[in-house]
């Protein structure tokens, strides 16, 4: 009866509220209730209606109900066609984050302080391990910031190890391993035998304060094999109660402990670290493997010499519609895959197919050209049918739930450029379209299963949070740091990749530099255009949406400083690259900063870069797991250290993470955090990272929070009496008196002594076999090829050569030499007095016409690299110069062919150009004397030769030939011509490249002598 009466009363109250709301609306807009309704005055009158609703409906709850009911009815009328009204905005309420320091906090902390104050001085000497542990645990709670109860049993377990501490005499810590779960996201996968392969594990580092370090030694000396560590929070409280006679609620231990710690002399603890110590603010610790890397510094050997081996994922983003029409753009993938999978799963009741047949049909689909998201989905379905032993109906149910959504949401997306947060957002966007809670929960489980498979088989990042409530997935944060020495070794290794030219190596280095220093996401770096870089001393990078990619969220729209975050050597390399890109772009500033070879509008393959970075870093570190995204983790964690650099003294091993002089640190801090705004620093860092709140940045990207908490609490200047130092902390009277001569004895002064005496209890840092030290990564000299083309294009547009030389920071003499060489080439004539290299329409040009075909551009780019390799040896340089001279003096602007009348000259020429283009690309039209052999002309079995008989006798005793370079897409262009009968389609890439190189390699006087020869 009570339940029914309360329900009836609520319904009655709800009806009353609705009647009152409708009465107010009818009073101001009576025509809205007529038949047919009139709604012309709605927009003008609605503010008055809203004001009257607030007056008529007294409580906030009643107002929200009445407001929401009217909005729903207005929307229903829009759908039924009764009116077309712009609906009022939704009434949204945001739940306020409950403040930490409230009245309850005040009571808890004051009660705790009254009972704990002076307890250190009252301790007696003891060798009982249980009592020593109780003292140590209480010290960690009161002075060390260990205020998360789940870490107390983990501390006890860690202290049972033979050498429980890690580090050295300058910095040491305890690694605590609580159970992974919602409160502690896993941050490392272990392959230890007792845990099984790929077992998620949590490593939380505790950097003890000086007093706790002083109490660790007595415990380690007194522990025995019979001592059993407490396995639960309740047992820890029982030990404190029995040994220290302290009975307090667990909340008082948490809040009172950290409040007592921050009240110590000289301790200034930021509020965010208080929240972290209590577990209100989560932050993943850096696993031990990466901490040990910081101590080692040395790197191992690496045998990566080929970049093409990492070309596993296809990057379909290619966006220059002015160069390649979208209708003719090649796209990898199967556009009919969704329907084909549905047909396979569709069962014929008259002739049902078994599981084996379904698997065979799915495996046939994997043989075609598939995009990464399609391949992943197919293999996931096959995995469930074969490995998981699921029935066909189950796999069909899984596919029907998420298959179509997955293909649609990931079409054209480079999966390797997405982080854990990106995948979470992608899945949540799909699940938000579902109608029922049951369906949402089911899809969440399927996406979690799909992503787990992708993580294991395709090396995608793990999810850092569950997709639905009650999910058994453990949140995971891929916490890692790439130290400075390791990053330098990565850049050096790029110099030893054989299949990349100088320009590609430099582009790759600059791509990694931006990712490592600015923390931009890999996709954000890839979509940067030249116009997204501010031409200033700061070099602001504007991260904004473009046709090359969308921002992940609204918060990703931001600007990030570039040059202040670089070291001097890195800045020189970046400026050199930017200068050459600006020269080569010909004022097309919408070109990409980093692009695929030969096409400045095609985004680089970030998946290929990711695989390369992963493999190189793994080899350099002896097998430690790294991903491209860890460069972003490093950049943001580095700025976290910078945010505290002026507040505390960082350990020496950590200072190496900030490779900047003091003036540069101040500049970076001012640009990112502002001046005099201590409480806004983490909010500013979140904006810098492109996050909507600092919570996202803390959870996934900042891995030095535990260290900073320990450093802030380590400066405790509480005076310690001689008796307390001797009985509780084990400091001998003689040492105390010697140290007392230089000042009061405080915990911070005893810290080096406590660390030094604990060295025997520290685990050794395993060394890594150091590889061959490669030469220092220095800025390579810019290519004259790019500079010369940019300068001559500027002069063709009407600029004075002195002005262009000043703009590109080149000497006027060098620019004048290029102009004279280009002019001399323009003056070359045929024996009939006709311009050889330029048509009449381009008789005033300095450079050959720029090819518009992407294939020609790529040909020129690859051939240029081959020319650089030839030019690196004296013999190769001589042969290349001869080939350039011969080509430019035996061709004309109206023909793409090169003329030959001597077999020896043809063989010599082909020996050079066959290194630039494969033999299959060459076609020779040969005219020879009837009856005479022409075997000498066939210098390779792959060259195509079409033979004709000379009409005149003895005109060319050895024969004559016209050499053509076949276009890379010759058959495609022939088919385009339709009815026109053409048998070949040639490329002018070789002539264009040789013409450009002649301007650089020859002086004007040398070119003028060509005609005389």
Buried (B, 14 or more C-beta within 10 A) or exposed (E): EEEEEEEEEEEEEBEEBBEBBBEBBEEBBEEBEEEEBEBEEBEEBBEEBBEBBBEBBEEEEBBBBBBEBBBEBBEEBBEEEBBEBEEBEEEEEEEEEEEBEEEEBEEBBEBBBEBBEEBBEEBEEBEEBBBBBBBBBBBBBBBBBBBBBBBBBBBBBBBEEEEBBBBBBEBBBBBBBBEBEEEBBBBBBBEEEEEEEEBBBBBBBBBBBBBBBBBBBBBBEBBEEEBEBBEEBEBBBEBBEEBBEBEBEEEBBBBBBBBBBBEBEEBEBBBBBBBBBBBEBBBBBBBBBBBBBBBBBBBBEBEBEEBEEBBBBBBBBBBBEEBBEEEEEEEBBBEEBBEBBBEBBEEEEEEEBEBEEBBEBBEEBEEBEBBBBBBBBBBBBBBBBBEEEBEBEEBBBBBEBBBBBBBEBBBEBBBBBBBBBBBBBBBBEBBEEBEEEEEBBBBBBBBBBBBBBBBEEBBBBBBBBBBBEEBEBBBBBBBBBBBBBBBBBBBBBBBEBEEBBBBBBBBBBBBBBBBBBBBBBBBBBBBBBBBBBBEEEBBBBBBBEBEBBEBBBEBBEBBBBBBBBBBEBBBEBBBBBBBBBBBBBBEBEBBBBBBBBBBBBBBBBBBBBBBBBBBBBBBBBBEBBBBBBBBBBBBBBBBBBBBBBEBBEBBEBBEBBBBBEEEBBBBBBEBBBEEEEBEEBBBBBBBBBBBEEBBBBBBBBBBBBBBBBBBBBBBBEBEBEEEBBBBBBBBEEEBBEEBEEEEEBBBBBBBEBBBEBBEEBBBEBEEBEEBEEBEEBEBBEBBBBBBBBBBBBBBEEEBEBEEBBEBBEBEEEBBBBBBBBBEBBBBBEEEEEEBBBBEEEBEEBBBBBEBEBBBBBBBBBBBBBBBBEBBEEEEBBEBBBBBBBBBBBBBBBEEBBBBBBBBEBBBBBBEBBBBBBEBEBBBBBBBBBEEEEBEEBEBEEEBBBBBEEBEEEEEBEBBBBBBBBBBBBBEEBBEEEEEEEEEBBBBBBBBBBBBBBBBBBBEBEBBBEBEEE
